[in-house]
């Protein structure tokens, strides 16, 4: 399920903010991808610097999906619908020669652009320590609504699978940012 439509998504982005898909076999779900050199992950930078890089990448990725594409849709309450990356975080952004930073490993869906910021928040340590302040900083860096990002983050934090609700960090985050 996680790799569904990755090939189609990379074809839609055509290297605009992402690694280029050089060749693919859809029946095997096999891809030959452009190599990112030097390939340094963005996660090596401090989180506020990660915000700036991801905030610059996302608008390049958000586009109207071509008619007839098979992408699944997230939520029916969005103000606008675009092709989402959904797994954009500092571990999936690499330094490259063709562009300063390129995204890898998309999980394409169609939906509200604000949703795309949540994966970055779930990979930031400061979200757990200061969720409201981090949500505000990321929303500002990405040019998104603070309130809408808080609500998406709440929804994801409350819905994350967990073995022990009482001791779960994301359950605590959900309580702290609840509407």
Residue pairs with C-beta under 8 A, 6 or more apart in sequence:
2 107
3 29
4 72
5 69
5 70
5 71
5 72
5 108
6 29
6 31
6 105
6 106
6 107
6 108
7 21
7 24
7 26
7 29
7 31
8 69
8 70
8 71
8 108
9 71
9 83
9 85
9 106
9 108
10 18
10 19
10 20
10 21
10 24
10 31
10 33
10 106
11 21
11 24
12 63
12 65
12 66
12 69
12 83
12 108
13 61
13 63
13 83
13 106
14 20
15 21
15 34
15 98
16 60
16 61
17 57
17 60
17 61
17 99
17 102
17 103
18 61
18 102
18 103
18 104
18 106
19 33
19 34
19 36
19 94
19 96
19 102
19 103
19 104
20 33
20 34
21 31
21 32
21 33
21 34
22 32
22 33
22 34
23 31
23 32
24 30
24 31
24 32
33 104
34 98
34 102
36 94
36 95
36 96
36 97
36 102
36 104
37 96
37 97
38 95
39 94
39 95
39 96
40 94
40 95
41 90
41 91
41 93
41 94
41 95
42 50
42 53
42 54
42 90
42 91
42 93
42 94
42 95
42 101
43 50
43 89
43 90
43 91
43 123
45 53
45 90
47 90
47 124
47 125
47 126
48 137
48 141
50 90
50 93
50 120
50 124
51 120
51 137
51 138
51 141
51 142
52 141
53 90
53 93
53 100
53 101
54 88
54 89
54 90
54 93
54 117
54 120
54 141
54 142
55 138
55 141
55 142
55 143
57 88
57 93
57 101
57 103
58 85
58 88
58 113
58 116
58 117
58 142
59 143
61 83
61 84
61 85
61 88
61 103
61 116
62 82
62 83
62 84
62 113
62 116
63 82
63 83
64 81
64 82
64 83
65 71
65 82
65 83
65 110
71 83
71 108
71 109
71 110
72 109
72 110
73 81
73 109
73 110
73 111
74 84
74 86
74 109
74 110
74 111
74 112
74 115
75 111
75 112
75 115
77 112
78 111
78 112
78 113
78 114
79 112
80 112
80 113
81 110
81 111
81 112
82 110
82 111
82 113
83 108
83 109
83 110
84 108
84 109
84 110
84 111
84 113
84 115
84 116
85 103
85 106
85 107
85 108
85 116
86 106
86 107
86 108
86 109
86 115
86 116
86 119
87 105
87 106
87 107
87 119
88 103
88 106
88 116
88 119
88 120
89 119
89 120
89 122
89 123
90 120
90 123
91 123
92 103
92 104
92 105
93 101
93 102
93 103
93 104
94 101
94 102
94 104
95 101
96 102
109 115
112 148
112 152
113 144
114 144
114 145
114 148
114 149
114 152
115 152
117 138
117 139
117 142
117 144
117 149
117 152
118 149
118 152
118 153
118 156
120 138
121 127
121 134
121 135
121 138
121 149
121 153
122 153
122 156
122 157
122 170
124 134
124 138
126 133
126 134
127 134
127 135
127 153
127 173
128 169
128 172
128 173
131 153
131 173
131 176
131 177
132 150
132 176
132 177
135 146
135 149
135 150
135 153
135 177
136 146
138 144
138 149
139 145
139 146
139 148
139 149
139 150
140 146
142 149
150 177
151 179
153 173
153 177
154 174
154 177
154 178
154 179
156 170
157 170
157 171
157 173
157 174
157 177
158 170
158 171
158 174
160 168
160 170
160 171
162 168
162 170
162 171
165 171
